[in-house]
């Protein structure tokens, strides 16, 4: 079984950022993503997921390392000042590397 090295980028953001973040993923060349509502607590306090307009979203996308770098740079420069969010990347191995 042959695997391919990729990056798993995880973005946790306020629901209000959904459209702009998805637009960024598309423009950077991401071929797909997974998105779901989440709740949790951090430095900014707690955020329950009971009101869809005010919940947090977790967006996960698997991309090449160069695309992950571009996305993290743009998130940090353009999105972090405007939205409540975090982002992190992890190394992953995938089958069907051509899907990403």
C-alpha positions in Angstrom: 0.0 0.0 0.0 1.5 3.3 -1.1 0.7 6.4 0.9 1.3 10.1 0.2 2.5 12.8 2.6 0.0 15.6 3.1 -1.0 18.1 5.7 -4.2 18.0 7.7 -5.2 21.6 8.4 -7.7 22.2 11.1 -9.5 25.5 11.5 -11.8 26.3 14.4 -13.6 29.5 13.9 -16.8 31.4 14.6 -19.7 30.6 12.4 -19.6 34.1 11.0 -16.3 33.3 9.3 -17.6 30.3 7.4 -18.1 31.9 4.0 -14.8 33.8 3.9 -12.8 30.7 5.1 -14.4 28.4 2.5 -13.7 31.0 -0.2 -10.1 31.1 0.9 -9.9 27.2 0.8 -11.3 27.2 -2.7 -9.0 30.0 -4.0 -5.9 28.3 -2.5 -6.7 25.1 -4.4 -8.3 22.8 -1.7 -10.3 20.1 -3.4 -12.7 19.5 -0.5 -13.1 19.8 3.3 -15.2 18.6 6.2 -17.1 21.0 8.4 -19.1 20.5 11.5 -20.3 22.5 14.5 -18.2 22.2 17.7 -18.2 23.6 21.2 -15.5 24.1 23.7 -13.7 26.5 26.0 -10.4 28.4 25.6 -8.7 31.6 26.4 -11.7 33.6 25.2 -14.1 31.6 27.4 -16.7 29.0 26.5 -18.8 28.9 23.3 -21.7 26.5 23.3 -23.1 25.0 20.0 -26.7 25.5 20.8 -27.3 28.6 18.6 -26.1 28.0 15.1 -25.3 31.6 14.3 -23.0 31.8 17.3 -21.4 28.4 17.4 -17.9 27.5 16.4 -17.2 25.5 13.3 -14.3 23.0 12.8 -13.1 22.8 9.3 -10.7 20.1 8.3 -8.9 20.0 5.0 -6.2 17.7 3.6 -3.7 19.5 1.3 -0.2 19.5 0.0 2.4 21.1 2.4 2.8 24.2 0.1 -0.9 24.8 0.1 -1.1 24.4 3.9 1.7 27.0 4.2 -0.2 29.5 2.1 -3.4 28.9 4.0 -1.8 29.3 7.4 0.0 32.5 6.3 -3.2 34.0 4.9 -5.3 32.9 7.9 -2.8 34.6 10.3 -2.5 37.8 8.3 -6.1 38.3 7.0 -8.4 36.3 9.3 -7.0 36.2 12.8 -7.4 40.0 13.2 -11.1 39.9 12.2 -12.4 36.6 13.5 -12.2 34.4 16.6 -10.3 31.4 15.3 -7.4 29.0 15.7 -5.6 26.9 13.1 -3.1 24.1 13.2 -1.5 21.6 10.8 -0.5 18.0 11.3 1.4 15.6 9.1 -0.8 12.8 7.6 -0.4 10.0 5.2 -3.2 9.4 2.7 -4.2 6.9 0.1 -5.2 8.2 -3.3 -3.0 11.3 -3.2 -4.5 12.5 -6.5 -7.7 13.3 -4.6 -5.8 16.2 -2.8 
